[in-house]
């Protein structure tokens, strides 16, 4: 299954709250959720922690997570009336589409955690990563699910952990913008902030990340989940 991440930013003149409200309450329900090939659909809205990775900080105020069966269904979804005459036409009403980042991945649950459910108050850190220069893609994938994942998985307060590798198709015509996306779940904002400033995270986790990722291309958003379709697939 394809696990797609779409990072979006508000159109000029729209506040972050207006952007998030429109995405969750209007665009997601009225347009995107009607695309028949989408199996699950989640809108992550950004929360401020003062601890996001990356310079400059990402301008995006949310992430759409979309699950599709395979590449054929993904292509079919982009040809539907629901997309062409619905979701796509609505995008300029709320999003700065020129800033959108899309990463198609194959996801791996490193720490499954409790069952996902609507209405959970967890806060999730989503991190985009590019491998460090000189590290081959296959070796990067191996390490991020091996030794690196073991280190991250021991982060204090971590409830669930997923690491998703960018699909092979993103490299057909050159390098992908990012090689993977990882997500770390915590009980709340304070638990996330406490974990990020802990000696373990600033020491062991940061060192392990530097061994596999280029520090110039590591960016993060802290978000809360808003399930539109799911967490059970339709």
KEDREN-228354 format. One line per 4 residues: number of its first residue (from 0); their letters; for each residue x, y, z negated of C-alpha. Coordinates in nm, 3 decimals. Layout:
N
NUM	a	X:Y:Z ~ ...
REM end
This chain:
234
0	xxxx	0.000:0.000:0.000 ~ 0.117:0.353:0.077 ~ 0.132:0.587:-0.223 ~ 0.135:0.937:-0.077
4	xxxx	0.231:1.253:-0.265 ~ 0.119:1.590:-0.126 ~ 0.252:1.896:-0.310 ~ 0.051:2.211:-0.240
8	xxxx	0.081:2.580:-0.332 ~ -0.185:2.853:-0.356 ~ -0.253:3.075:-0.058 ~ -0.142:3.438:-0.105
12	xxxx	-0.372:3.629:-0.339 ~ -0.507:3.321:-0.516 ~ -0.412:3.253:-0.877 ~ -0.290:2.913:-0.990
16	xxxx	-0.614:2.855:-1.183 ~ -0.833:2.953:-0.887 ~ -0.627:2.725:-0.665 ~ -0.656:2.429:-0.899
20	xxxx	-1.028:2.479:-0.959 ~ -1.101:2.496:-0.586 ~ -0.889:2.189:-0.514 ~ -1.047:1.971:-0.784
24	xxxx	-1.406:2.094:-0.769 ~ -1.450:2.178:-0.400 ~ -1.189:2.051:-0.156 ~ -1.132:1.712:-0.317
28	xxxx	-1.500:1.630:-0.364 ~ -1.656:1.794:-0.061 ~ -1.391:1.708:0.198 ~ -1.092:1.485:0.115
32	xxxx	-1.284:1.218:-0.077 ~ -1.506:1.159:0.226 ~ -1.217:1.028:0.439 ~ -1.308:0.657:0.449
36	xxxx	-0.955:0.513:0.460 ~ -0.853:0.669:0.129 ~ -0.863:0.393:-0.132 ~ -0.776:0.606:-0.436
40	xxxx	-0.740:0.981:-0.476 ~ -0.596:1.179:-0.765 ~ -0.533:1.553:-0.798 ~ -0.257:1.645:-1.043
44	xxxx	-0.280:2.004:-1.167 ~ 0.036:2.174:-1.288 ~ 0.087:2.261:-1.652 ~ 0.360:2.495:-1.767
48	xxxx	0.632:2.351:-1.989 ~ 0.925:2.582:-1.923 ~ 1.134:2.272:-1.856 ~ 1.087:2.193:-1.486
52	xxxx	1.392:2.077:-1.291 ~ 1.520:2.257:-0.984 ~ 1.639:2.601:-0.877 ~ 1.444:2.783:-0.756
56	xxxx	1.143:2.630:-0.927 ~ 0.887:2.472:-0.698 ~ 0.599:2.708:-0.611 ~ 0.351:2.422:-0.596
60	xxxx	0.065:2.415:-0.845 ~ -0.060:2.064:-0.787 ~ -0.009:1.727:-0.626 ~ -0.253:1.509:-0.439
64	xxxx	-0.183:1.139:-0.485 ~ -0.347:0.930:-0.216 ~ -0.343:0.552:-0.175 ~ -0.390:0.397:0.171
68	xxxx	-0.373:0.031:0.268 ~ -0.102:0.066:0.533 ~ 0.034:0.279:0.816 ~ -0.249:0.187:1.051
72	xxxx	-0.513:0.308:0.809 ~ -0.311:0.621:0.741 ~ -0.301:0.702:1.112 ~ -0.670:0.626:1.145
76	xxxx	-0.750:0.861:0.857 ~ -0.589:1.151:1.042 ~ -0.816:1.091:1.341 ~ -1.147:1.086:1.153
80	xxxx	-1.407:1.359:1.175 ~ -1.393:1.386:0.795 ~ -1.029:1.492:0.821 ~ -1.027:1.692:1.144
84	xxxx	-1.355:1.878:1.090 ~ -1.349:1.871:0.711 ~ -1.034:1.852:0.499 ~ -0.800:1.999:0.757
88	xxxx	-1.023:2.295:0.841 ~ -1.072:2.372:0.472 ~ -0.701:2.377:0.388 ~ -0.635:2.746:0.475
92	xxxx	-0.914:2.847:0.235 ~ -0.699:2.763:-0.066 ~ -0.352:2.635:0.022 ~ -0.034:2.790:0.162
96	xxxx	-0.007:2.503:0.410 ~ 0.341:2.611:0.528 ~ 0.477:2.523:0.183 ~ 0.321:2.177:0.164
100	xxxx	0.553:1.883:0.094 ~ 0.441:1.530:0.186 ~ 0.623:1.216:0.071 ~ 0.494:0.869:0.168
104	xxxx	0.622:0.601:-0.063 ~ 0.614:0.243:-0.180 ~ 0.564:0.256:-0.555 ~ 0.699:0.030:-0.828
108	xxxx	0.572:0.022:-1.186 ~ 0.876:0.005:-1.411 ~ 0.672:0.037:-1.731 ~ 0.301:-0.041:-1.668
112	xxxx	0.171:0.110:-1.988 ~ -0.199:0.108:-2.089 ~ -0.464:0.078:-1.820 ~ -0.531:0.399:-1.629
116	xxxx	-0.870:0.559:-1.689 ~ -1.056:0.878:-1.612 ~ -1.043:1.141:-1.880 ~ -0.703:1.050:-2.022
120	xxxx	-0.522:1.352:-2.165 ~ -0.174:1.232:-2.083 ~ 0.077:1.468:-1.928 ~ 0.290:1.338:-1.644
124	xxxx	0.630:1.454:-1.519 ~ 0.666:1.404:-1.143 ~ 1.024:1.426:-1.015 ~ 1.137:1.448:-0.651
128	xxxx	1.487:1.315:-0.592 ~ 1.743:1.304:-0.311 ~ 2.034:1.062:-0.338 ~ 2.381:1.203:-0.395
132	xxxx	2.615:1.243:-0.096 ~ 2.799:0.925:-0.004 ~ 2.544:0.691:-0.162 ~ 2.372:0.465:0.089
136	xxxx	1.995:0.444:0.092 ~ 1.974:0.074:0.007 ~ 2.220:0.115:-0.280 ~ 2.019:0.412:-0.406
140	xxxx	1.700:0.209:-0.400 ~ 1.868:-0.077:-0.582 ~ 2.009:0.146:-0.853 ~ 1.692:0.346:-0.913
144	xxxx	1.504:0.024:-0.987 ~ 1.797:-0.125:-1.176 ~ 2.037:0.040:-1.418 ~ 1.896:0.389:-1.373
148	xxxx	1.540:0.274:-1.439 ~ 1.652:0.093:-1.753 ~ 1.800:0.414:-1.891 ~ 1.497:0.628:-1.806
152	xxxx	1.263:0.364:-1.942 ~ 1.409:0.411:-2.291 ~ 1.314:0.781:-2.304 ~ 1.155:0.866:-2.642
156	xxxx	0.777:0.887:-2.624 ~ 0.750:0.747:-2.270 ~ 0.415:0.570:-2.216 ~ 0.429:0.469:-1.851
160	xxxx	0.694:0.491:-1.579 ~ 0.673:0.461:-1.201 ~ 0.946:0.496:-0.938 ~ 0.842:0.523:-0.572
164	xxxx	1.075:0.493:-0.272 ~ 1.018:0.694:0.044 ~ 0.900:0.465:0.324 ~ 1.139:0.356:0.599
168	xxxx	0.941:0.542:0.864 ~ 1.053:0.875:0.716 ~ 1.409:0.804:0.837 ~ 1.334:0.721:1.201
172	xxxx	1.443:1.062:1.330 ~ 1.695:1.153:1.059 ~ 1.709:1.202:0.685 ~ 1.398:1.229:0.473
176	xxxx	1.367:1.538:0.256 ~ 1.348:1.324:-0.058 ~ 1.438:0.960:-0.113 ~ 1.206:0.889:-0.403
180	xxxx	0.948:1.020:-0.646 ~ 0.939:0.915:-1.008 ~ 0.666:0.972:-1.266 ~ 0.688:0.964:-1.644
184	xxxx	0.377:0.972:-1.865 ~ 0.361:1.119:-2.218 ~ 0.084:1.171:-2.474 ~ 0.069:1.549:-2.430
188	xxxx	0.269:1.858:-2.338 ~ 0.451:1.868:-2.671 ~ 0.554:1.503:-2.641 ~ 0.689:1.571:-2.292
192	xxxx	0.882:1.880:-2.405 ~ 1.021:1.693:-2.705 ~ 1.139:1.408:-2.482 ~ 1.305:1.642:-2.231
196	xxxx	1.503:1.824:-2.497 ~ 1.598:1.509:-2.688 ~ 1.969:1.420:-2.704 ~ 1.888:1.093:-2.527
200	xxxx	1.731:1.263:-2.225 ~ 1.983:1.547:-2.198 ~ 2.264:1.298:-2.242 ~ 2.207:0.944:-2.116
204	xxxx	1.920:1.010:-1.875 ~ 2.082:1.318:-1.721 ~ 2.410:1.132:-1.677 ~ 2.238:0.833:-1.518
208	xxxx	2.046:1.061:-1.280 ~ 2.366:1.239:-1.173 ~ 2.512:0.902:-1.073 ~ 2.238:0.844:-0.815
212	xxxx	2.086:1.183:-0.727 ~ 2.214:1.512:-0.588 ~ 2.149:1.771:-0.864 ~ 2.074:2.035:-0.599
216	xxxx	1.777:1.830:-0.480 ~ 1.605:1.723:-0.799 ~ 1.276:1.906:-0.864 ~ 0.989:1.841:-1.100
220	xxxx	0.634:1.938:-1.191 ~ 0.453:1.860:-1.516 ~ 0.088:1.784:-1.444 ~ -0.243:1.659:-1.578
224	xxxx	-0.448:1.403:-1.385 ~ -0.789:1.457:-1.227 ~ -0.922:1.135:-1.074 ~ -1.147:1.189:-0.772
228	xxxx	-1.155:0.827:-0.650 ~ -1.027:0.572:-0.897 ~ -0.836:0.462:-1.084 ~ -1.000:0.150:-0.938
232	xx	-0.969:0.135:-0.559 ~ -1.291:0.165:-0.361
REM end
